[in-house]
């Protein structure tokens, strides 16, 4: 199973179509990701990232829904370990 995580575009580092890179923020953590599939994204946009590659843009509401679901899964895993 593959999982893509939403990240917010903080700043572009390289906008070349082949080697596009941007700094993205994931819940306070910043990473550089490959952006060739989403060169139309602008700072502040949310993109889904799989294996360091942004694969598509998503709206802020969808990104927040996914982040909330992931947080709930983490809480479930924490509670499961206490049983």
C-alpha positions as CSV (number, residue, x, y, z in Angstrom):
1,X,0.0,0.0,0.0
2,X,1.2,3.5,-0.8
3,X,0.7,6.5,1.3
4,X,0.9,10.2,0.2
5,X,1.2,12.9,2.9
6,X,0.0,16.5,2.4
7,X,2.6,19.2,2.7
8,X,2.4,22.9,2.3
9,X,4.7,24.6,-0.2
10,X,6.9,27.0,1.7
11,X,9.3,28.2,-1.0
12,X,10.5,27.2,-4.5
13,X,14.1,26.3,-4.8
14,X,14.2,25.4,-8.5
15,X,11.3,25.9,-11.0
16,X,12.9,24.1,-13.9
17,X,10.3,21.6,-15.3
18,X,12.7,18.6,-15.0
19,X,14.5,19.4,-11.8
20,X,11.8,21.3,-9.9
21,X,12.3,21.4,-6.1
22,X,10.6,23.2,-3.3
23,X,10.8,23.3,0.4
24,X,7.6,21.8,2.0
25,X,6.3,21.8,5.5
26,X,4.8,18.7,7.1
27,X,3.3,19.5,10.6
28,X,6.2,21.8,11.4
29,X,8.9,19.7,9.7
30,X,10.5,21.0,6.5
31,X,11.8,18.9,3.7
32,X,12.9,19.5,0.1
33,X,10.7,17.6,-2.4
34,X,10.8,17.0,-6.1
35,X,8.0,19.0,-7.8
36,X,8.2,18.1,-11.5
37,X,4.6,16.8,-11.4
38,X,3.2,20.0,-9.9
39,X,5.1,22.9,-11.3
40,X,1.9,25.0,-11.2
41,X,1.8,24.9,-7.4
42,X,2.5,28.2,-5.6
43,X,3.7,29.0,-2.2
44,X,1.0,28.2,0.3
45,X,-0.6,25.4,-1.8
46,X,-0.9,21.9,-0.4
47,X,0.5,19.0,-2.4
48,X,0.4,15.2,-1.8
49,X,3.9,13.8,-1.5
50,X,4.9,10.1,-1.9
51,X,8.5,9.0,-1.6
52,X,9.8,12.6,-1.8
53,X,7.9,13.4,-4.9
54,X,4.9,15.8,-5.0
55,X,2.3,14.0,-7.1
56,X,-0.7,16.4,-7.2
57,X,-2.2,19.6,-5.6
58,X,-5.0,19.3,-3.1
59,X,-7.1,22.0,-1.5
60,X,-6.5,23.0,2.1
61,X,-9.7,21.4,3.4
62,X,-8.7,18.0,1.9
63,X,-5.2,18.3,3.2
64,X,-6.5,19.1,6.7
65,X,-8.9,16.1,6.6
66,X,-6.0,13.8,5.7
67,X,-3.8,15.2,8.5
68,X,-6.6,14.8,11.0
69,X,-7.1,11.2,9.9
70,X,-3.4,10.5,10.3
71,X,-3.4,12.1,13.8
72,X,-6.3,9.9,14.8
73,X,-4.4,6.8,13.5
74,X,-1.4,7.8,15.6
75,X,-3.6,8.1,18.7
76,X,-5.1,4.7,18.0
77,X,-1.7,3.1,17.7
78,X,-0.6,4.8,21.0
79,X,-3.7,3.5,22.8
80,X,-3.3,0.0,21.3
81,X,0.1,-0.3,22.8
82,X,-1.3,0.4,26.3
83,X,-3.7,-2.6,26.1
